[in-house]
Amino acid sequence: MCILGSSGSGKTTLLDAMSGRLRRTGTFLGEVYVNGRALRREQFQDCFSYVLQSDTLLSSLTVRETLRYTALLAIRRGNPGFFQKKVEAIMAELSLSHVADRLIGNYNLGGISIGERRRVSIAAQLLQDPMDLTSVDTQSKEREIETYKRVQMIESAYKKSAIYHKTLENIERTKHLKTLPMVPFKTKDSPGVFSKLGVLLRRVTRNLVRNKLAVMMRLLQNLTMGLFLLFFLLRVQNNVLKGAIQDRVGLLYMFVGSTPYTGMLNAVNLFPVLRAVSDQESQDGLYQKWQMLLAYVLHVLPFSVVATMIFSSVCYWTLGLHPEVARFGYFSAAVLAPHLIGEFLTLVLLGIIQNPNIVNSVVALLSIAGVLVGSGLVRNIQEMPIPFKIISYFTFQKYCSEILLVNEFYGLNFTCGSSNVSVTTNPMCAFTQGIQFIEETSPGATSRFTMNFLILYSFIPALVILGIVVFKIRDHLISR
């Protein structure tokens, strides 16, 4: 069968209606029968599928892995041998066995051919056991015009044939049979929520690990920024006249301001393709979009911890910050949080805004605004207008800055040039102890150290929950 029409005439909308993708909107006219049995609108997705024009696949997985993960998401029952046989049978049917262990790739890095990618997309739909599978047509104007003329000739000849009239009679006769065959619905025994989450987590992690450039970017972005600071400052000192306070404040400003940005870069570069995959697969009923989001969040955690430890281990000791192991641990925990917050905030915005470049700009502006208003390192919070004071309590930079400030300055003693230099000679000599600078910059921050940690880390689950809500809304809107 061929569905013919010019661009914008409703071909894709018709296919969406047939495959159950139009779940909540639209008025349907007519009836759908399968084996003489009428189908309800909510049953369409359980019976029909179609392959989209564009192939949305993860480039770092092999053909076999791609199909196996699809089978694991679609079917609950079966041992590993069952899934292997099912995948092997589908690959053999679509002539994919010879490329089973080749990476999908993409248009820039090679991989399988365009035709093979198309057959992988078809195989992924067949693994869901649809009764009928349709491939969406192309958008070539020349092909549409030529095909339209040919189909008109075929249609006219077919309607005059005896086969056409006999087929209509058989359809009507089947509808009135006393005993009708069962409708071959798709597999209804799909895995549970946690099983699907586990499959998605394994798939996302494997896809990332195979991408060596992405792994290096995740692990070394913070360190690259840290190496610049190392070469710029070399080592902090305790002499106030030689920048002991100024250098430390500059370092804290960089730590608070740059770590969210590196987290954002990870999400902007890696998540959009996963978002596109989830948009397609969730419409096929394999899982919900928020499950892909949560799988990405879970796979981020170990990479972020390792990246932060590499960055902290090199920078903290080389720069000569407070020489205590416990302080090093507090420092690492304090810079891990804004890195995660930056990435998770980006995920939330990617659920709302389609263009990653716009998300990049928004997160960058929010990070800069948060450092200016909340950190207290640019302007003393006590001297800010009341509206900005209130806003500062909603910025994670406020709590991160106070933690780093106390962690570095508490218990620190400063010198001020030669011993005979007085406050009158140089006002900077007023700070001889780190606690004095803490109370001047963030009064009471020492007593709030533990509470600041709790509030800082509460931003992480809050953003994850917000992201789940946003992607649930996205699921509702995209499914129309």
Phi, psi and omega in degrees: 000144179235131175258116189244141177176156179287170180299131180086004183276350175111017180299309181294323178297321177297316178295321176299319179294317181295324185267005176080018179279338175271085190276328192237346185233166176094146177254122182263133175245143181101181182229154177238124179240140173230121184055035178082358181257134179286137177259141171278160184301320182288352179266352185301315184295334180280357185236332186234154174216160169212153183265127181292160181295321180263139180270114180254099184227157178277121192290336186264009175257153175280169178299315180297316180296318180302314182286326179294317179296323177297317179296319179295329178281335186265332190233130179277309189285160175113140175273174180306325179294325179297313180294321180297316180296319181296316179294316180298322180294318179296317180296321179294320182295327183255015177057049178246359185299326183287345178243019186303324184255015175267146178292147177301314180071189176213185186289343180263327188249017177077209185111208180284167184284170180297318178297321178291324175299319179299319181290329175295318178298319178295318180298321179298324177287320180296330179295342177272005177058051175285151176287324183226140180233129182239139176257128184293147183281171180274176182245027181281120181300316182298318180294321180299313182296313182294316180295322181301316180296317182292317182294325176301317179295316181295318181298314181299316180292322183293319182293340178271352186277158177291330180299318181299311183291325178293323178297316178298320178297319179296320179298313180296321180294322180296323182297337184253011177291148179286319179246115184254145175297154179289154177280125181282079180291161172297167177299123182267342184275070182276159180297162178284177184300313184289327177295316178297320179298320178296318178296315180297321179297316179296319181293314180296317182294316180296320179298322179287315184299328179288338181270092186300322180295320179293321179295315178297320179298316180297316188277334191245357181299309180298320180296321178300315176297320180295323179296324176298318178295322180299311182290334182281318184256332184065294182199135180284155181240175179254359179274116183301321182291343178255021172089026182301316181280314183300317181295319180293319178297319178298319178298314180298320178300317180293318181298315182289324185276329188268328184296322175297327182292321178293324174297318179298319180300322178299310184294318182296326182275329190254331188276327184307321180292323176293323177298317179296319179296316181292325177301320181283310186290330178291328176290335175279356178084013181289321179194181177258155186299325183294336178290323174295318177301312182293323176298318178296317180300315181294322181287338180291323192304305182297322179296319181293320178297313180297316180298320180292321180294321177297312180300312183293317183299322181282311189284316188299309185283324181292321180286346177079035176287180190311119191278063174227140182296320179298319178296324177298319178297316178297319179299313181298317179294325182289325180274342176293318185301308180296331176297314178292319181299318178300318181289318182289326175298321177296321179298318178301314182291328177292340174283343182255317186252128184284324186277116180297330180295323177293319178299318177306311182294319182296314180295320178299315179295318179296321179294316179297316180297321179296320178293318181296316186273321190262336189286329186076004181270338179266315176218139179301126183300326182295337182265000181281156171301153185304317179303320179290327175299316180296316180298324183301330181289345179260008178255134177290338181297329180299311185286323178294317181296318180295321178298311181294324180296311180294318183300324183269319189269336184294127180082005182268136177247136182252151169255166182222072181067222178284161185294339183268007178282130183250170177298325180296320180292317181217111183301337180295339180287359177295333179265104176254345179228149181296326181298329178296318180291323178299312183291331178286322184274311182224082182304131178082004183296329181297318181285343181261012188303308181294316180298322178298321177297315181297316180292319180301313183283345175289340176297329185293303178296329179297317179290325178295315179297317178299320178297318178299316179298315181298318182285335171294318176296318177300318178300318180295317184288317183290326181286353176053000000 
